[in-house]
Amino acid sequence: MAIETRAFARAGLLGNPSDGYFGKVIALTIKNFSARVFLEESPELIILPSAQEKNVYKNIDDLVKRTQLYGYYGGTRLIKAAIKKFSDYCRLASIELESKNFSIRYETTIPRQLGLGGSSAIITAAMRALMEFYDVTIPKEIQPNFILDAELKELGINAGYMDRVVQVYEGCMYMDLEKSFIKEKGHGIYERIDLSLLPDFYLAYKPDLGKISGGVLRDIRKGYETGDRHTISTLNRLADIAQEGKTALEQGEKNKFFDLMNLNFDLRSKIMFITETNKELIQAARRCGASAKFAGSGGSIIGMYRGEDMFDLLVSELGNLQAKVIHPLG
């Protein structure tokens, strides 16, 4: 039995990064890019490397470039963590797995280290493949918990709920991650937003801005854990923005949503360091008349544009900064 599963890239529309701190967010899957996992029965359990992880290089420069982009460990550690958390779930749920092995590998078209949810997409796709292979159903509302734990607890990657929820549910999702509700129910409040309510978005990303999101978000984590009032109040305001944005979409107030996207980035920049090259993307997009905020933790931006002339201008101006601009497919 050959199994193929996939999970899509994602972009935070409003509220991020409050999702890592019991806040509220709106996020959208980006179907232009995906991670795929291939699994089939085999005599032994084998994790095969992706083409990106094969230890064959053109030269030293190629090794250095790929190490900077993908790190020293690559995606196989994500697959291992997914298998571990799947096993943990089955053990806790008293599910006895059939005695059989598999080979598993992944491929991804999601631009790496650019804040588009590439790591969580690999884990999500792997979880789907394992559920199908062993005929195990994990309730959808708690799947994000195990995917998050795979990164946060198994691998020590600083992460929040946003990526995992929207990649499990797909489409556009509003998430209320109120702490007491999660403690009682084991999950947040997840509401689907009709895609027809969304305005026109562009997505832009600059490949050479790749970085590890957990490291970028370290200052925010430190501020939150030490009780810094400025950090916490800003995170609370970011959560409020997501709730206001949901209401704006429901009431057709796209201009308000436009302003909230800009405000989201402006507030975020007060509690984390933003590199000059990332600021250039934001500033260039806003000079074109578009709104602009981080899609994730940096390296890619998303915003609203008004008319195809403005989109063409974005392609030109951001292209001058070596950024690629696309119409995101939700």
Summary of the structure (lengths in Angstrom):
residues: 330
radius of gyration: 19.7
end to end distance: 30.4
largest distance: 59.6
contacts: 1147
relative contact order: 0.17
helix: 49%
strand: 20%
